[in-house]
Amino acid sequence: MRNERHGNGDRRRRRWNRSSVATEIPDRSVPIAILPMGGSNNVARALGIRQSVEAVIAGLDNAREKKLTVGSVTGPFGHKGFLEAVGLGALNQSIELVDESPDTPEEKRENGRAAFRETLRTAAPIACAVDIDGRRFDGSWLLVEILNIGAIGPRLPFAPRADTQDRLLDILLVGEADRDAMVRWAEHFSGPPPARLETGCVVTLQASGLCPRIDDRPVDMPDIAWTVEIRLDDEPVTILVPGGMTGNDDDIC
């Protein structure tokens, strides 16, 4: 953390190398900067931040503030926050196949995408009831993702029209009938995914014997049937977007 004095008084600016820390900040009016140090930098890119860490730091003196919605999940584990997404199915399974020793961020991202494609080809459907603002979707799904931003994981553009400020969750539901089209899409990521895309404010998942992922963290669940509720918090977090950077990720891949 460093202190900077402005004309209207003191302003504290906190810098973290993991954007997930943003969900735990007690005072969300305090602006923070995201340093893009990962292989995909999904949250940074959703805000238009694509430069190097050095360029981001250099641009903070002329930064503008932008609000980023924060999600929350309530379930048997209590309450947890998220910035990217909550998911079940193929993406979770693909994480176990990723090479943990890439030489570059680009290699890390491509390894993750290859693992996702391979898992999508062979994944067994999972049983999960999905409720979106009172609309119920029952089925056997290859993939269920509830997103706060457009691209997650190894920069998978699951919700290309997602808006970080629209206070809506984007929901991707991939069924067995979508498998072949999704595998083809995952070769090049051209256009929106060929599956059901919905939006909503409150999403409820009901399942048994499955463990969801919150951002990049798997969550242990009881063996019995469970329910989780996903929504966006009323108060967003304040992000510093360095000068010269735009606010839309128009090059999502």
Salt bridges, closest charged atoms under 4 A:
GLU4 OE2 - ARG2 NH2 2.00
GLU4 OE1 - HIS6 NE2 3.87
GLU4 OE1 - ARG13 NH1 3.62
ASP10 OD1 - ARG5 NH2 3.10
ASP61 OD1 - ARG2 NH2 3.34
GLU65 OE2 - ARG11 NH1 2.65
GLU110 OE2 - ARG113 NH1 3.97
GLU118 OE1 - ARG121 NH1 3.57
ASP138 OD2 - ARG136 NE 2.95
GLU145 OE1 - ARG213 NH2 2.66
GLU176 OE1 - ARG179 NH2 2.75
GLU187 OE1 - ARG117 NE 3.90
GLU187 OE2 - ARG121 NH2 2.90
GLU198 OE1 - ARG135 NH1 2.88
GLU198 OE2 - ARG196 NH1 2.90
ASP216 OD2 - ARG18 NH2 3.94
GLU229 OE2 - ARG231 NH2 3.12
ASP233 OD2 - ARG28 NH1 3.04
ASP234 OD1 - ARG167 NH2 3.89
ASP249 OD1 - ARG45 NH2 3.57
ASP249 OD1 - ARG50 NH2 3.41
ASP250 OD1 - ARG50 NH2 3.41
